[in-house]
């Protein structure tokens, strides 16, 4: 494409394998309306969708049959397992049955807890738990590799039925994320259909067949085909992925050996640790939560009263608005509706103000600020904006009161009043879901509830999480984890020397950047008093370094520092002059992404950035062909032109020359001009810029994620810590929260810190020390242990 700034980068060759979490959709109770007709309809639908597989799969309801099946499995390398349950909570929901498969055998479904939909009585001829456990333990002791999809769910379900030795060596979900973290489809069936099946085979999800009925109430002779098939497609998808990742890194495709190392040595060993954390849960202080609820609801009322008090000076203006034609619903004079066309179709009566004004209504707040008080919007792009970033820029006590209210309301609705409902009645602890590959960089996330997002600035909230009786909590974090990773990847000798000498890196950077002594850049003097000038220098250096880490531009850094863009640029230039390895690392990362289509972490995880390989502008005919052949003025016999697809290069060049030196409205006007000629121009500049900003952060955050997972593996599998009753509870990015018996705290504390410090020894030459804090509740008073 004839771009003035060509970005001709070879496409990344990695397999574009999809990723999506496993969908298990049984519900706990059937609809009262479901009856004989519904069961018959389900049976007919299953027969139509999956009837062709009826003779390929079996049910196992006899002890001798299961024994022989397991014996036959033992001779193979691979064995896949999947479970069917009554719900999505492995800790409390009931297992319906187990699906198993190995090559050379028919896929099998082992029903365990099916009951009659009509009588509620347990269906006869289902195998007892103890016999199934005995046979599976015999298998697990002999077969080397077990395939699963979203393994932590099935492992936890099987653990609940007593299968404590269950493990997984190939999680097809994690493999799919490593092979292509950008693929939007993550379901087992969607992945299998895309990569392993022919187009004429349908992949039916649970809800499409059984919606409204838990699997325990699905007749065995109807559900077994659906269930057993999951085990088959798990192995088939795993086999497809093994072509790329290999059973070992040495067997992987050459360009994916580092990725394979991450899969086999970080992601898969981490699975059992994640299962342990999800099963462990964390104790929760409901009484303290109740006290906080009363406290913050009282605060909320105070803030609300203050908001209405700030409105008193504007009472006449508010009443005048209520009497205006706008309030009476005259849409022709309604400024909100005249400006926001989308609101005209979505919101009715939005010009009406509650009495008193509803502080929780963005529409009413916008009317108050912009229509009644006539406040000039701080952001021209958001003339009706009421978001936090907008209100913070408006110097008005009303906005401050709104922000205070929102902060308290969020604490109440998201944490204080919500978390008590998340306590599991079975053990009085909160069990969340940890998403091992939550972010595309490889970083953890959590949900149901999100325990990694508990605010740290408000210590009241974290104090709701406590140690169980007789235990203590332990928290250990990596100080300056991401800056240290960056230092290692930069290879800057001055930065490495600072860390090895135990210096504060930000102060060291500031001293060289501003040509002054190290002591003049420390936040505190030797006598403990605050060194305001040193603190400012250190803050500036820190902002520049973190700006590089997180892909922030100079304007964003300037805003953070509270200075001008010009001054922020000068500070950045000083830092880069003193530490040229930093901008070089930034440029090297960008070049890697452009040349290869991806960047890598210290351990070899890939973060693919395909947007960097987009053309800055893409041209096509709006209607698939030129609007007027004569417009092009070329001979129909000219083979270089294709009327149905390509916009001729001379036309592209014409618009590219016009677009090359313009911005904003001018660029938009040129694109509109082309549209009038029947030419569609897509501007990819924003996508490319976003991808460029992700280059460094993906490498740093991804390396930090790898490092934290390696620490979890070391800590979670340490034999001595297990003997001492130590259990990991929550990973919060660079920090691990754990629990242990109080009498063993001293030994656990030392071992915990040592293991975390050693986790990155294979890659980091910079010393990493982890300080462990012991408390009785999260963010509580430290115990002297």
Secondary structure by P-SEA (a helix, b strand, c coil): cccccccccccccccbbbbbcccccccccccccccaaaaaaaaaaaaaacccccccbbbbccaaaaaaaaaaaccccbbbbbbbccccccccccccbbbbbcccccbbbbbcccccccccccccccccaaaaaaaaaaaaacccbbbbcaaaaaaaaaaaaccccccccccaaaaaaaaccccccccaaaaaaaccccccbbbbcccccccccccccccccccaaaaaaaaaaaaaaaaaaaacccccccccccccaaaaaaaacccccaaaaaaaaaabbbbbcaaaaaaaaaaaaaaaaaaaaaaaaaaccaaaaaaaaaacccccccccccccccccaaaaaccccccccccccccccaaaaaaacccccccccccccccccccaaaaaacccaaaaaaaaaaaaaaaaacccccccccccccccbbbbbbcccccccbbbbbccccccccccccccccccccccccbbbbbbbbcaaaaaaaaaaaccaaaaaaaaacccaaaaaaaaaaccccccccccccccccaaaaaaaaaaaaaaaaaaaacccaaaaaaaacccaaaaaaaaaaaaaacaaaaaaaaaaaaaaaaccccccccbbbbbccccccccbbbbbcccccccccccccccccccccccccccaaaaaaaaaaaccccaaaaaaaaaaaaaacbbbbbaaaaaaaaaaaaaaaaaaaaaaaaaaaaaaaaaacaaaaaacccccccccccccccccccaaaaaaaaaaaaaaaccccccccbbbbbbbbccccccccccc
